[in-house]
Amino acid sequence: MPLASVPPDGYAGGSPPTPIDPSALAAPGTPRWAVSAAADTLGAAVRHGIPLRRTWDVAEVHRLLVGGWRGDLSAAWAHVRGIPEPPLRREVGAPDNLFSAALSANQVWDAPTASADGAPPPAGLSPDLSPLVAPSGHLRDDLLEVARHSSDPRHVAAVLALIAHVAAAQTDLVARGGPRAAATAHAESAAAVLALELADEGLPIHRDVASALIAEHAGPRPRDDRHAEAIRRERDEQVLRHAPGRRADLRQPADVKALLASVGVDVPTTRAWVLEPYRQAHPLVDALLRWRKDERISTTYGYRWLDEHVGPDGRLRGAWTASDGAAGRMTAQNGLHNLPTSLRRAVVAEPGFVFVRADLGQIEPRILAAVSGDRAFAAATRADDLYAPVAATLGVERAVAKIAVLAAMYGQRSGAAGEALRGLERAFPTAMGLLDHAYAVGVDGGVLRTFGGRLVRLGSLPLAGPEDATRADHDRAAARGRFARNAVIQGSAAEYFKMWALVVRHAIEPLGARIVLCLHDELLVHAPEESAAAVADAVHHAVTAAAAAYLASDGVRFVADVSVVRTWADAKG
């Protein structure tokens, strides 16, 4: 696979480097452009509307191979060279440090056969790379930092050679995992570009509607600090009036627990899911749960949030990541991933546009059927509602079958799910066996990878022998097992979701539509009204196309609920 590296200043590989036409990044038949990280390199191209179709993101591929958050060049270099990961580099930002490093860089390039301390770099490196490598074999971060921001052709050539070297080595490592791992690496690289596009595009927000919704929960916009405190006290009073004579700080769990006990509601914790069954027991509980929603909007999604994060063009923007480092899900800042349901009415399509909203149905159990290769479980995916045939097989109600399947993936084995779980193990032994294997690997702190090859870090807590093992050891091991049981499915689902989003991204581009939100298993597309039907059709077709790309099989059926709406709140679910 041909690779060419692209540094932040827009040079292409070669010595001396030559400026490239940015449109070449999208031209058919071009090489796959290797970048240290899309976030550091391709932002300007995205802002100028250049469609980036073929990239290799060193940072994202490193996270795929190694797991975790880290994706810097020094760590990626160490991995492909087979040496220990270095500590995170110190920032070279102070003027004196940067100046000193620049002098050092010039001295080293003037005498490229030796490092700054006089010791020769490791043998077998190209002349371009030698100045950047210390005798230990690790990168010299002081010189790398300067070289990345330099216009000196020698420095630029070294950075280009470094990116190309790491990308080529990563390509070989990924190839060992087979075609699926290579496809996943390409998709993860493209998802990093999609993350830049999402940050640039923004989510349409109707400011007036948002202000009105905030007012419903948080009260009027405060005139000053004194007015804000009065509004806060009034919001608290709506709860406290149900316990006359009692005072409590509603923001302190211990105070809230004591307040509840004073009206006869004795609970172990004050979490919402614990309090929900008591909503009818006493009006204080209902008032408290409503207060929490209002308080969250007031403090996190209130007027300040609206002013700081929604731009003059009515778009909510925040930085996106292509992988959260654990299960590999896409995440975002500034409320894009945690917007309260009550504020979705403020997500309004612009005039002449609509939203095409799509939500993958029962994605994790369908992924389980696919990655396990369980033919009986795969047969259940032919139905629109997977839980119905599973229930029929087990001879239980649909609700019980759903609880059992979810419990299997999340590691719950007690309660109502227990008997149904035993039925699942008899009916679908291959699927359940995959989960049990993941659990065992997690308990042992072993190595686990998703279907696409992402390493899931499980830790390596040593367990004591059966005679002297502590309860804490067993609890931690069991927690690792439960995490592994779910992570192998959730991580694979995240990979499939990104492939689906990327197929959609390419299909809708000629229709003038853009993805504006990726939320777990849900896509929100902003589309011209006249193209809505075609966009919805493209989204549906992408579900099957992504499955073929990721699974190389049509044995498992994936489905999506797709609707055309004016506001996000109009969508089902």
C-alpha positions as CSV (number, residue, x, y, z in Angstrom):
1,M,0.0,0.0,0.0
2,P,1.6,3.3,-1.0
3,L,2.0,5.8,1.8
4,A,2.9,9.4,1.7
5,S,3.2,11.6,4.9
6,V,1.6,14.9,5.4
7,P,2.9,17.2,8.2
8,P,1.1,20.2,9.6
9,D,2.6,22.7,7.2
10,G,1.2,20.9,4.1
11,Y,4.4,19.4,2.6
12,A,4.4,16.0,0.9
13,G,7.1,13.4,1.2
14,G,10.4,14.0,-0.6
15,S,13.8,15.7,0.0
16,P,13.8,18.5,-0.4
17,P,10.0,18.7,0.4
18,T,7.7,20.4,-2.1
19,P,4.3,22.0,-1.3
20,I,1.3,19.9,-2.4
21,D,-2.0,20.9,-3.9
22,P,-4.5,20.2,-1.0
23,S,-6.9,18.8,-3.6
24,A,-4.5,15.9,-4.2
25,L,-5.5,14.6,-0.8
26,A,-8.9,13.7,-2.3
27,A,-8.0,12.8,-5.9
28,P,-9.0,9.3,-7.0
29,G,-6.0,6.9,-7.2
30,T,-3.9,8.9,-4.8
31,P,-1.7,7.2,-2.2
32,R,-3.2,6.7,1.3
33,W,-1.9,9.8,3.1
34,A,-0.2,9.0,6.4
35,V,-0.6,11.6,9.2
36,S,0.7,11.7,12.7
37,A,-2.8,12.5,13.9
38,A,-5.7,14.0,11.9
39,A,-6.4,16.5,14.7
40,D,-2.9,18.0,14.4
41,T,-2.6,17.8,10.6
42,L,-5.9,17.9,8.6
43,G,-8.0,20.6,10.3
44,A,-7.2,23.2,7.7
45,A,-8.1,20.8,4.9
46,V,-11.5,20.1,6.5
47,R,-12.2,23.7,7.1
48,H,-11.6,24.4,3.4
49,G,-14.0,21.6,2.5
50,I,-11.5,19.2,1.0
51,P,-12.9,15.7,1.1
52,L,-10.2,13.5,2.6
53,R,-10.9,10.0,1.4
54,R,-7.8,7.9,2.0
55,T,-5.8,8.4,5.2
56,W,-3.7,6.4,7.6
57,D,-3.8,8.0,11.1
58,V,-0.7,6.9,13.1
59,A,-2.3,7.9,16.4
60,E,-5.6,6.0,15.8
61,V,-3.9,2.9,14.5
62,H,-1.5,3.0,17.5
63,R,-4.6,3.1,19.8
64,L,-6.0,0.2,17.9
65,L,-2.9,-1.9,18.3
66,V,-2.0,-1.0,21.8
67,G,-5.2,0.1,23.5
68,G,-5.7,3.1,25.7
69,W,-5.6,6.8,25.0
70,R,-2.0,7.5,24.1
71,G,-1.3,8.1,20.4
72,D,1.8,10.4,20.2
73,L,4.6,9.7,17.7
74,S,7.1,8.8,20.4
75,A,4.8,6.0,21.7
76,A,4.0,4.8,18.2
77,W,7.7,4.8,17.2
78,A,8.6,2.8,20.3
79,H,5.8,0.2,19.6
80,V,6.8,-0.5,16.0
81,R,10.5,-0.6,17.0
82,G,9.7,-3.1,19.8
83,I,11.1,-1.0,22.6
84,P,9.4,0.0,25.9
85,E,6.9,2.9,25.7
86,P,8.6,6.1,26.8
87,P,7.2,8.5,29.4
88,L,4.8,11.1,28.1
89,R,7.0,14.0,26.8
90,R,7.3,17.3,28.5
91,E,5.8,20.2,26.7
92,V,8.3,22.4,24.9
93,G,6.6,25.7,25.1
94,A,8.6,28.2,27.1
95,P,10.5,30.6,24.8
96,D,13.9,29.7,26.4
97,N,13.3,25.9,26.0
98,L,12.2,26.3,22.4
99,F,15.1,28.5,21.6
100,S,17.6,26.1,23.1
101,A,16.1,23.2,21.4
102,A,16.2,25.0,18.0
103,L,19.9,25.6,18.5
104,S,20.4,22.0,19.4
105,A,18.5,20.8,16.4
106,N,20.6,22.9,14.0
107,Q,23.8,21.5,15.6
108,V,22.6,17.9,15.3
109,W,21.6,18.3,11.7
110,D,25.0,19.8,11.0
111,A,26.6,16.6,12.4
112,P,23.9,13.9,11.8
113,T,26.1,11.0,12.7
114,A,25.9,11.7,16.4
115,S,23.3,12.8,18.9
116,A,23.6,16.0,21.0
117,D,25.4,14.2,23.8
118,G,28.0,12.7,21.3
119,A,26.7,9.2,21.3
120,P,25.8,7.7,17.9
121,P,22.2,6.9,17.2
122,P,21.1,3.2,16.7
123,A,22.3,1.6,13.5
124,G,20.1,0.9,10.5
125,L,18.3,4.3,10.4
126,S,18.0,6.5,7.3
127,P,20.0,9.7,7.4
128,D,16.8,11.7,7.7
129,L,15.7,9.9,10.8
130,S,19.0,9.6,12.7
131,P,19.0,13.1,14.3
132,L,15.6,12.4,15.9
133,V,16.6,9.2,17.5
134,A,18.5,8.9,20.8
135,P,21.1,6.2,21.6
136,S,18.3,4.5,23.6
137,G,16.3,4.0,20.4
138,H,13.6,6.4,21.5
139,L,12.7,9.6,19.8
140,R,14.3,12.8,21.0
141,D,11.2,14.8,21.8
142,D,13.0,18.1,22.1
143,L,14.2,17.9,18.5
144,L,11.0,16.4,17.3
145,E,9.0,19.3,18.7
146,V,11.2,21.8,16.9
147,A,11.3,19.9,13.7
148,R,7.5,19.7,13.5
149,H,7.3,23.5,13.6
150,S,10.3,24.2,11.4
151,S,10.5,25.4,7.9
152,D,14.1,24.0,7.5
153,P,13.9,21.4,4.7
154,R,16.1,19.0,6.7
155,H,13.7,19.2,9.7
156,V,10.6,18.8,7.5
157,A,12.1,15.8,5.7
158,A,12.9,14.1,9.0
159,V,9.4,14.5,10.2
160,L,8.0,13.2,6.9
161,A,10.4,10.2,7.0
162,L,9.4,9.5,10.6
163,I,5.7,9.5,9.9
164,A,6.1,7.3,6.8
165,H,8.4,4.9,8.6
166,V,5.9,4.4,11.5
167,A,2.9,4.2,9.2
168,A,4.6,1.5,7.0
169,A,5.6,-0.5,10.1
170,Q,2.0,-0.2,11.5
171,T,0.7,-1.4,8.1
172,D,2.7,-4.6,8.4
173,L,1.6,-5.2,12.0
174,V,-2.1,-4.7,11.1
175,A,-1.8,-7.0,8.1
176,R,-0.9,-9.8,10.5
177,G,-4.5,-9.5,11.7
178,G,-5.9,-10.1,8.3
179,P,-8.2,-8.1,6.0
180,R,-10.7,-7.3,8.8
181,A,-8.0,-5.7,10.9
182,A,-6.8,-3.7,7.9
183,A,-10.3,-2.5,7.1
184,T,-10.8,-1.5,10.8
185,A,-7.5,0.5,10.7
186,H,-8.7,2.3,7.6
187,A,-12.1,3.0,9.2
188,E,-10.5,4.3,12.4
189,S,-8.3,6.6,10.4
190,A,-11.3,7.9,8.4
191,A,-13.3,8.3,11.7
192,A,-10.6,10.7,12.9
193,V,-11.3,12.9,9.8
194,L,-15.1,12.5,10.4
195,A,-14.4,13.8,14.0
196,L,-12.9,17.0,12.5
197,E,-15.8,17.4,10.1
198,L,-18.3,17.1,13.0
199,A,-16.5,19.7,14.9
200,D,-16.4,22.0,11.9
201,E,-20.0,21.4,10.9
202,G,-21.6,21.8,14.4
203,L,-25.1,20.8,15.5
204,P,-27.9,23.2,14.6
205,I,-29.4,24.8,17.6
206,H,-32.4,27.2,17.6
207,R,-31.2,29.8,20.2
208,D,-34.7,31.1,21.1
209,V,-36.1,27.6,21.6
210,A,-33.1,26.7,23.7
211,S,-33.5,29.8,25.8
212,A,-37.1,29.0,26.4
213,L,-36.4,25.4,27.4
214,I,-33.6,26.5,29.7
215,A,-36.0,28.9,31.4
216,E,-38.6,26.1,32.0
217,H,-36.0,24.3,34.1
218,A,-33.6,26.9,35.4
219,G,-35.8,30.0,35.6
220,P,-35.2,33.4,33.9
221,R,-31.8,34.5,32.9
222,P,-30.2,36.0,36.1
223,R,-29.6,39.7,36.1
224,D,-26.7,39.4,38.5
225,D,-25.3,37.1,41.2
226,R,-27.9,38.1,43.8
227,H,-30.7,37.3,41.4
228,A,-29.0,33.9,40.5
229,E,-28.9,33.0,44.2
230,A,-32.5,33.9,44.7
231,I,-33.5,31.6,41.7
232,R,-31.4,28.8,43.2
233,R,-33.1,29.1,46.6
234,E,-36.5,29.1,45.0
235,R,-35.6,25.9,43.1
236,D,-34.5,24.3,46.3
237,E,-37.6,25.3,48.1
238,Q,-39.8,23.4,45.7
239,V,-38.3,20.3,47.3
240,L,-37.9,21.4,50.9
241,R,-41.5,22.5,51.2
242,H,-42.4,18.8,51.3
243,A,-40.5,18.3,54.6
244,P,-41.7,21.3,56.8
245,G,-39.2,22.3,59.4
246,R,-36.3,20.4,57.8
247,R,-33.4,22.0,56.1
248,A,-30.9,20.3,53.9
249,D,-28.3,20.9,51.2
250,L,-29.7,19.1,48.2
251,R,-26.3,19.0,46.6
252,Q,-24.9,16.8,49.4
253,P,-25.9,13.1,49.2
254,A,-25.7,12.6,53.0
255,D,-28.1,15.5,53.6
256,V,-30.5,14.2,51.0
257,K,-30.5,10.7,52.5
258,A,-31.3,12.2,55.9
259,L,-34.1,14.3,54.4
260,L,-35.6,11.3,52.7
261,A,-35.5,9.3,55.9
262,S,-37.3,12.1,57.8
263,V,-40.4,11.4,55.6
264,G,-40.1,7.7,55.8
265,V,-38.1,6.9,52.7
266,D,-35.1,4.9,53.8
267,V,-32.7,4.1,50.9
268,P,-29.1,2.9,50.8
269,T,-28.1,5.5,48.2
270,T,-29.8,8.6,46.6
271,R,-29.1,7.6,43.0
272,A,-32.0,8.2,40.7
273,W,-32.6,4.5,39.8
274,V,-32.9,3.7,43.5
275,L,-35.3,6.6,44.1
276,E,-37.5,6.0,41.1
277,P,-39.7,3.2,42.7
278,Y,-40.4,5.6,45.6
279,R,-41.8,8.4,43.4
280,Q,-45.4,7.6,44.4
281,A,-44.5,6.9,48.1
282,H,-44.0,10.6,49.0
283,P,-44.2,13.8,47.0
284,L,-40.7,14.7,48.2
285,V,-39.2,12.0,46.0
286,D,-40.9,13.2,42.9
287,A,-39.9,16.8,43.6
288,L,-36.3,15.8,44.2
289,L,-36.0,13.9,41.0
290,R,-37.5,16.8,39.0
291,W,-35.1,19.2,40.9
292,R,-32.1,17.2,39.8
293,K,-33.1,17.6,36.1
294,D,-33.6,21.3,36.6
295,E,-30.4,21.7,38.5
296,R,-28.4,19.8,35.9
297,I,-29.7,22.1,33.2
298,S,-29.1,25.2,35.3
299,T,-25.5,24.3,36.2
300,T,-24.3,22.5,33.1
301,Y,-26.6,23.4,30.2
302,G,-27.9,26.8,31.2
303,Y,-27.5,30.3,29.8
304,R,-23.7,30.3,30.2
305,W,-23.4,27.0,28.2
306,L,-25.6,28.5,25.5
307,D,-23.6,31.7,25.3
308,E,-20.2,29.9,25.3
309,H,-20.7,27.0,23.0
310,V,-23.5,27.9,20.5
311,G,-21.9,30.2,17.9
312,P,-23.5,33.2,16.1
313,D,-24.4,30.8,13.2
314,G,-26.6,28.8,15.6
315,R,-24.3,25.7,15.7
316,L,-23.2,23.9,18.8
317,R,-19.6,22.9,18.4
318,G,-17.1,20.9,20.4
319,A,-14.0,18.8,19.9
320,W,-14.6,15.2,18.8
321,T,-12.5,12.1,19.3
322,A,-12.6,9.1,17.1
323,S,-12.0,6.7,20.0
324,D,-12.7,7.0,23.7
325,G,-9.7,4.8,24.4
326,A,-11.6,2.0,26.1
327,A,-14.4,0.6,23.9
328,G,-13.4,2.7,21.0
329,R,-16.6,4.9,20.8
330,M,-16.7,8.3,19.4
331,T,-17.1,11.1,22.0
332,A,-17.4,14.8,22.0
333,Q,-17.2,17.9,24.3
334,N,-19.5,20.8,25.2
335,G,-22.6,18.7,25.8
336,L,-22.8,17.1,22.3
337,H,-22.8,13.6,23.9
338,N,-24.8,14.4,27.0
339,L,-27.5,16.9,25.9
340,P,-30.5,16.3,28.2
341,T,-33.5,14.9,26.4
342,S,-35.6,17.9,27.5
343,L,-33.4,20.1,25.3
344,R,-33.6,18.1,22.1
345,R,-36.5,20.3,21.0
346,A,-33.9,23.0,20.5
347,V,-32.0,20.9,17.9
348,V,-33.9,22.3,14.9
349,A,-33.1,21.9,11.2
350,E,-32.3,25.0,9.4
351,P,-34.9,26.5,6.9
352,G,-35.0,24.3,3.8
353,F,-33.4,21.4,5.7
354,V,-34.6,18.4,7.7
355,F,-32.9,15.8,9.9
356,V,-32.6,12.2,8.9
357,R,-32.2,10.4,12.2
358,A,-31.1,6.8,12.2
359,D,-30.7,4.5,15.2
360,L,-29.2,1.0,15.0
361,G,-31.6,-1.5,16.4
362,Q,-30.4,-4.0,19.1
363,I,-26.9,-3.5,17.9
364,E,-24.9,-5.2,20.6
365,P,-26.8,-8.6,20.6
366,R,-26.6,-8.6,16.8
367,I,-22.8,-8.0,17.1
368,L,-22.7,-10.9,19.5
369,A,-24.3,-13.1,16.9
370,A,-21.8,-12.0,14.3
371,V,-18.5,-12.1,16.2
372,S,-19.4,-15.4,17.9
373,G,-20.5,-17.2,14.7
374,D,-23.4,-18.8,16.6
375,R,-25.7,-19.9,13.7
376,A,-28.8,-20.3,15.9
377,F,-28.4,-16.8,17.4
378,A,-27.7,-15.4,13.9
379,A,-31.0,-16.8,12.8
380,A,-32.8,-14.8,15.4
381,T,-31.3,-11.6,13.8
382,R,-33.4,-12.1,10.7
383,A,-36.3,-10.8,12.7
384,D,-36.9,-7.0,13.1
385,D,-37.1,-7.7,16.8
386,L,-34.4,-10.1,17.8
387,Y,-35.8,-10.7,21.2
388,A,-39.0,-12.2,19.9
389,P,-37.5,-15.4,18.4
390,V,-35.1,-15.7,21.4
391,A,-38.1,-15.6,23.7
392,A,-39.9,-18.3,21.6
393,T,-36.8,-20.5,21.7
394,L,-36.5,-20.1,25.5
395,G,-40.3,-20.4,26.1
396,V,-40.3,-17.1,28.1
397,E,-41.9,-13.7,27.7
398,R,-40.1,-11.2,25.4
399,A,-39.2,-9.0,28.4
400,V,-37.5,-11.9,30.2
401,A,-35.6,-12.8,27.0
402,K,-34.3,-9.2,26.6
403,I,-33.2,-9.1,30.3
404,A,-31.4,-12.4,29.8
405,V,-29.5,-11.3,26.7
406,L,-28.5,-8.0,28.2
407,A,-27.5,-9.7,31.4
408,A,-25.3,-12.1,29.5
409,M,-23.4,-9.3,27.9
410,Y,-23.1,-7.2,31.1
411,G,-22.2,-10.1,33.4
412,Q,-25.3,-10.2,35.6
413,R,-26.2,-13.7,36.7
414,S,-28.6,-13.3,39.6
415,G,-32.2,-12.2,39.9
416,A,-34.8,-12.6,37.2
417,A,-32.2,-13.2,34.6
418,G,-30.7,-16.3,36.2
419,E,-33.0,-19.1,34.9
420,A,-33.3,-17.5,31.4
421,L,-29.5,-17.2,31.2
422,R,-29.3,-21.0,31.7
423,G,-31.7,-21.3,28.9
424,L,-29.5,-19.1,26.7
425,E,-26.5,-21.2,27.4
426,R,-28.4,-24.3,26.3
427,A,-29.9,-22.7,23.2
428,F,-26.9,-20.6,22.0
429,P,-23.8,-22.2,23.4
430,T,-21.4,-20.6,20.9
431,A,-22.5,-17.1,21.6
432,M,-22.5,-17.6,25.4
433,G,-19.2,-19.4,25.2
434,L,-17.6,-16.3,23.6
435,L,-18.8,-14.2,26.5
436,D,-17.6,-16.7,29.1
437,H,-14.2,-16.8,27.4
438,A,-13.9,-13.0,27.5
439,Y,-14.9,-13.1,31.2
440,A,-12.2,-15.7,32.0
441,V,-9.5,-13.7,30.1
442,G,-10.6,-10.6,32.1
443,V,-10.3,-12.4,35.4
444,D,-6.8,-13.6,34.5
445,G,-5.8,-10.1,33.2
446,G,-5.0,-11.6,29.8
447,V,-5.1,-10.1,26.3
448,L,-8.4,-9.5,24.6
449,R,-9.1,-7.9,21.3
450,T,-12.3,-6.8,19.6
451,F,-13.5,-8.3,16.3
452,G,-11.6,-5.6,14.4
453,G,-8.4,-6.1,16.4
454,R,-8.5,-3.3,19.1
455,L,-6.6,-4.3,22.2
456,V,-8.8,-4.0,25.3
457,R,-6.6,-3.3,28.3
458,L,-7.6,-5.5,31.2
459,G,-4.8,-4.9,33.6
460,S,-2.7,-7.7,35.2
461,L,-3.7,-7.8,38.9
462,P,-2.0,-10.9,40.4
463,L,-4.5,-13.0,42.2
464,A,-3.6,-14.8,45.4
465,G,-3.9,-18.6,45.8
466,P,-7.3,-20.0,46.7
467,E,-6.4,-20.4,50.4
468,D,-5.3,-16.8,51.0
469,A,-7.0,-14.9,48.2
470,T,-8.6,-11.7,49.7
471,R,-12.1,-10.6,49.0
472,A,-10.7,-7.5,47.3
473,D,-8.7,-9.6,44.9
474,H,-11.7,-11.6,43.9
475,D,-13.9,-8.5,43.6
476,R,-11.4,-6.8,41.3
477,A,-10.9,-9.9,39.2
478,A,-14.7,-10.4,38.9
479,A,-15.0,-6.7,37.9
480,R,-12.4,-7.2,35.2
481,G,-14.2,-10.2,34.0
482,R,-17.5,-8.3,33.7
483,F,-15.8,-5.4,32.0
484,A,-14.1,-7.8,29.5
485,R,-17.4,-9.6,28.8
486,N,-19.0,-6.4,27.7
487,A,-16.0,-4.6,26.2
488,V,-15.4,-7.3,23.5
489,I,-19.0,-6.7,22.3
490,Q,-19.3,-3.0,22.9
491,G,-15.9,-2.4,21.2
492,S,-16.9,-4.4,18.2
493,A,-20.2,-2.6,18.0
494,A,-18.3,0.7,18.0
495,E,-16.2,-0.4,15.1
496,Y,-19.2,-1.4,13.1
497,F,-21.0,1.9,13.9
498,K,-18.0,3.9,12.6
499,M,-17.9,1.9,9.4
500,W,-21.7,2.5,9.0
501,A,-21.2,6.2,9.7
502,L,-18.4,6.4,7.1
503,V,-20.4,4.6,4.4
504,V,-23.2,7.1,5.1
505,R,-20.8,10.0,5.0
506,H,-19.6,9.1,1.4
507,A,-23.1,8.2,0.2
508,I,-24.8,11.5,1.3
509,E,-22.0,13.9,0.2
510,P,-23.4,14.3,-3.4
511,L,-26.8,15.0,-1.9
512,G,-25.6,18.0,0.0
513,A,-26.2,16.3,3.4
514,R,-23.9,16.2,6.3
515,I,-23.6,14.1,9.5
516,V,-24.0,16.5,12.5
517,L,-24.1,14.0,15.4
518,C,-22.8,10.5,16.2
519,L,-24.3,9.4,19.5
520,H,-23.4,5.9,20.5
521,D,-25.6,3.9,18.0
522,E,-27.4,6.9,16.5
523,L,-26.7,9.2,13.5
524,L,-28.2,12.6,12.9
525,V,-27.9,13.9,9.3
526,H,-28.7,17.4,8.3
527,A,-30.1,17.2,4.8
528,P,-31.7,19.4,2.2
529,E,-35.5,18.8,2.3
530,E,-35.6,17.7,-1.3
531,S,-32.9,15.1,-0.7
532,A,-34.5,13.6,2.5
533,A,-35.9,10.5,0.9
534,A,-32.6,9.8,-1.0
535,V,-30.6,10.3,2.2
536,A,-32.9,8.0,4.2
537,D,-32.5,5.4,1.5
538,A,-28.7,5.8,1.6
539,V,-28.6,5.4,5.4
540,H,-30.6,2.1,5.1
541,H,-28.4,0.7,2.4
542,A,-25.3,1.7,4.4
543,V,-26.4,-0.7,7.2
544,T,-25.9,-3.7,5.0
545,A,-22.8,-2.3,3.2
546,A,-21.0,-1.7,6.5
547,A,-21.9,-5.2,7.7
548,A,-20.4,-6.6,4.6
549,A,-17.2,-4.5,5.0
550,Y,-16.8,-5.3,8.7
551,L,-18.0,-8.9,8.9
552,A,-17.4,-10.2,5.3
553,S,-20.7,-12.1,5.7
554,D,-24.4,-11.6,5.4
555,G,-25.3,-14.2,8.0
556,V,-26.3,-11.6,10.5
557,R,-29.0,-9.0,9.8
558,F,-28.5,-5.4,11.0
559,V,-31.4,-3.0,11.1
560,A,-31.9,0.8,11.7
561,D,-34.9,2.8,12.6
562,V,-34.8,5.8,10.2
563,S,-37.1,8.9,10.3
564,V,-37.2,12.3,8.7
565,V,-37.9,15.0,11.3
566,R,-37.7,18.8,11.8
567,T,-36.4,18.6,15.4
568,W,-34.4,15.9,17.1
569,A,-37.2,15.6,19.7
570,D,-39.6,14.5,16.9
571,A,-37.6,11.3,16.4
572,K,-38.9,8.1,18.0
573,G,-36.8,6.8,21.0
